[in-house]
Amino acid sequence: MRKIVVGCRKSALAVTQTEQVISDLTLLSQEHGMDFTFELKNIVTKGDLILDVTLSKVGGKGLFVKEIEQAMLDKEIDMAVHCLKDMPFELPKGLINGAVPKREDPRDCLISRSGAGLKDLKYGARVGTSSLRRSSQLAALRPDLIIEPIRGNIDSRLRKLENGEFDAIILAVAGLNRMGWEDRITEILSPETFLPAVGQGALGIECREDDAELRKLLNLYNDPQTALEVTAERTFLGVLNGGCHVPIGAFAVLNQAPNREAEATEHALQEITLTGMVGKSDGSIILRETHTGELPVQVGEEVAKLLIGNGAEKILTETMSH
Ligand SMILES: NCc1[nH]cc(CCC(=O)O)c1CC(=O)O
């Protein structure tokens, strides 16, 4: 019998999704005759304590994960569940992403007080978002909107909307679904016009590289389709050298592509279609490119290359220097 201690931030979303993963892993471990039990351990991170400061000024979203990672290296905890979009590209030596479970809805949504969708929000409505990616795409669709920063966990953002600080806010559908708050959604924003963040809706499960026992279980929990999709998206982000404070969006889907070779072998080949965007935060320029291929890394690199060819680097440098 091995007890796995699962580190978890105190936010409602972190606790809910960690509990969900623990419940999945408990079942999976029983199904495979493995003998694991799990215990959730709350960890208060610096990122949780400085909610009022612009996060980028104090070290970015990496703050949320740093202390959890130290606890993992110190063996105070054995694993942690992260929203993949908040998970740094490079993990500290000794830690790995042991599984990417099946992805939730990757899209963004609008939640408005009046019930009006994005097209019908009143002229000059105040929309809360701190994401440059979201403001860029919002401003491109509705240049009249007044976009203002909003911080905090999803529960406090919803409260700020109710209090009348904003006419609408943008949130990830995945977070609302996981909380059981999907009834709050006014309009789901289609990736056709509004690309989500890289890895949005997916989770990453961090553990120690040398924890072979736990990694065996996490391997079973990994969803290969999601893993391929987020690999394409994260490669794309890596090439553009984007952290979470740049107006970059991406969305990859894996489709079974019947082609001639596949017909011959009766095995459908998998193809990945990735769309990526880079925009100015005022929405005055939005660059989008799509590419389809078989290898996620290649597809990610290709879309990044296409965007760089269209002037993405200039936009990103301008944004960073602001
Ligand atoms: N930016 C914080 C964050 N990190 C992950 C989610 C939602 C869940 C997910 O994308 O997996 C959210 C809230 C949001 O953007 O609405």
The ligand as a Gaussian input file, in Angstrom:
#p B3LYP/6-31G(d) Opt

LIG

0 1
 N       -5.877000      32.089000     -15.989000
 C       -6.158000      31.270000     -14.852000
 C       -6.768000      29.965000     -15.247000
 N       -6.006000      28.863000     -15.413000
 C       -6.838000      27.854000     -15.837000
 C       -8.123000      28.329000     -15.916000
 C       -9.325000      27.587000     -16.356000
 C       -9.200000      26.135000     -16.623000
 C       -8.330000      25.745000     -17.781000
 O       -8.062000      26.525000     -18.708000
 O       -7.906000      24.574000     -17.800000
 C       -8.100000      29.674000     -15.510000
 C       -9.243000      30.583000     -15.404000
 C       -9.646000      31.166000     -16.721000
 O       -8.786000      31.486000     -17.560000
 O      -10.841000      31.369000     -16.928000

